[in-house]
Amino acid sequence: MQNEKSTAPSMVREYKIGNTTHVVKSHSRPDATEDAVSKVRRLIRNDLRKKPVNS
């Protein structure tokens, strides 16, 4: 079992959209090879390659 103390501290953000408050918690591994921005960019690009654009 992985020791949770070895991971970086969690980040908690609150976003209010209309009358709803969304609480988003995130954490990252200290040995990660890419940052969050790079990972999201990569995921979006991969997703766009899979789906043809309907015109």
DALINRA-V424829 format. One record per helix or strand of 2 or more residues. SS is the DSSP state (a for helix, b for strand). FROM is the first residue (numbers start at 1). TO is the last residue. If there is no record, write none. Layout:
<<SS | FROM | TO> <SS | FROM | TO>>
This chain:
<<a | 4 | 6> <b | 11 | 17> <b | 20 | 26> <a | 36 | 50>>
